[in-house]
Amino acid sequence: DTGVSQDPRHKITKRGQNVTFRCDPISEHNRLYWYRQTLGQGPEFLTYFQNEAQLEKSRLLSDRFSAERPKGSFSTLEIQRTEQGDSAMYLCASSFLSYRGQVPNYGYTFGSGTRLTVV
Amino acid sequence: QQPVQSPQAVILREGEDAVINCSSSKALYSVHWYRQKHGEAPVFLMILLKGGEQKGHEKISASFNEKKQQSSLYLTASQLSYSGTYFCGTARTGANNLFFGTGTRLTVIP
């Protein structure tokens, strides 16, 4: 098991261009999350999948952002018409959901992230 | 929805202790703690589940008071390797994702 992989590690793009990031989670994990982190801040939730179903998407997330997880394996995050405010580290995490009684029990394994710079 | 962490930053000498607090305005299912070193991904430390349990990992332990919606991370006899930014992540009742605090930067000096 090689952990959570993200590609590319760095991406520099011009404002207005589209970008796509890929995440390969730990194979046994059934949940996959996308977060965004800017300097000095904690990770900000974007969206998550359980298997191939996208179960929740942040209300703060612009319609320019879309994510997919075909066949419940790897996931892609696409940003259309990038803006300078999109510059951030995009983190992917995976987890295996189990329950202790009625309470969900899981820990996230994060990938190393994709650093996006919009110029 | 973002939990509040305190302090924002702390500097310790090796061997000293520290406490990092995390508080939420919402009812919580669980609290996670992560450590992130500069330029690296956050690394999972521990999860505390509803029920007020306390967990420990070597010299790092944590508690969760679900009535007060607060958690504290305790670092005892700190080591240089403890340096980094610590984030709490809270899972609210009925939600399936974590909301992270703004972090506490911990620096351990010789």
Chai-1 contact restraints between the chains, C-beta under 6 A:
chainA,res_idxA,chainB,res_idxB,connection_type,confidence,min_distance_angstrom,max_distance_angstrom,comment,restraint_id
A,Q41,B,T102,contact,1.0,0.0,6.0,A-B,restraint_1
A,G42,B,F87,contact,1.0,0.0,6.0,A-B,restraint_2
A,G42,B,F100,contact,1.0,0.0,6.0,A-B,restraint_3
A,G42,B,G101,contact,1.0,0.0,6.0,A-B,restraint_4
A,G42,B,T102,contact,1.0,0.0,6.0,A-B,restraint_5
A,G42,B,G103,contact,1.0,0.0,6.0,A-B,restraint_6
A,P43,B,F100,contact,1.0,0.0,6.0,A-B,restraint_7
A,F45,B,N97,contact,1.0,0.0,6.0,A-B,restraint_8
A,Y48,B,N97,contact,1.0,0.0,6.0,A-B,restraint_9
A,R100,B,L49,contact,1.0,0.0,6.0,A-B,restraint_10
A,V103,B,Y29,contact,1.0,0.0,6.0,A-B,restraint_11
A,V103,B,L49,contact,1.0,0.0,6.0,A-B,restraint_12
A,V103,B,K50,contact,1.0,0.0,6.0,A-B,restraint_13
A,G107,B,F44,contact,1.0,0.0,6.0,A-B,restraint_14
A,G107,B,I47,contact,1.0,0.0,6.0,A-B,restraint_15
A,Y108,B,F44,contact,1.0,0.0,6.0,A-B,restraint_16
A,F110,B,A41,contact,1.0,0.0,6.0,A-B,restraint_17
A,F110,B,P42,contact,1.0,0.0,6.0,A-B,restraint_18
A,S112,B,A41,contact,1.0,0.0,6.0,A-B,restraint_19
A,G113,B,A41,contact,1.0,0.0,6.0,A-B,restraint_20
